[in-house]
């Protein structure tokens, strides 16, 4: 993979003063423009790792490198200009009397002109759906609004790397969708630390599974997040969208229903499955476009099975008179 390395963790260990070791040799690299999900069970060390990226915590051993600079006490100011972290609790980031002041704080400290500061504040508030809130008190907002405001305070100083801790928590559906769309469209390097595996599946191309302070798996999101065995072995569940698909597909195959209802559900799903790897987990392709037929894809023939040892391949096929194309990235790499 080409591109500048924006985040590198080189065998980092971290132990709290009480002797509790949280990170135990964590190693990974994230390149420019990548959108990576960091997932794992509670207590795996996700938040602790995030706090190492801008020097809130410093590794007991090993190195953390951000945008070519090792994270040390001496260069934290420069590091924090390159990487913006949106923490799970917005009150960790809000301290000014008004919404405008909170969002303008970063650009002001960059020494920008007044017109540029106002432009950045306006743009950031627009992204998170808080236009018109400029003169309101930050602490009189709801938790969900404060969550969006915390994101705006980071967006306003336009760091090259964005790190999110549970970005969708307490967001209403419309603003969650707006945030997802923005994450998908931005060209910034993104690290999403989240239990919301649906947002990870929709936004991210790559997934890091952190377990007990180490990277347990590192690979394409469409491999890791479809791997029921891997997720359940590590106290996680498949994304809800995939679980819903499996449930409805099972109903179509097993339940008696009239053809009208069968046709409706079939059009909603209109999916076809491919088996990947030795465990045969499902790769589901959902189609939002309309078709003038109501057929269901219920059978998987031999042509849908691939050799999992292939590093990378592209395949296209025709099914019932319409074409689907898909590329399959490399298999999961164990950390």
Secondary structure, 3 states (H helix, E strand, C coil): CCCCEEEEEEEEEEECCCCCEEEEEEEEEEECCCEEEEECCCCCCHHHHHHHHCCCCCCCEEEEEECCEECCHHHHHHHHHHEEEECCCHHHCCCCCCHHHHHHHHHHHCCCCHHHHHHHHHHHHHHCCCCCCCCCCHHHCCHHHHHHHHHHHHHCCCCCEEEEECCCCCCCHHHHHHHHHHHHHCCCEEEEECCCHHHHHHHCCEEEEEECCEEEEEEEHHHHCCCHHHHHHCCCCCCHHHHHHHHHHHHHHHCCCCHHHHHHHHHHHCEEEEEECCCCEEEEEECCCCCCCCCCCCCCCHHHECCCCCCCEEEEEEECCEEEEEEECCCCEEC
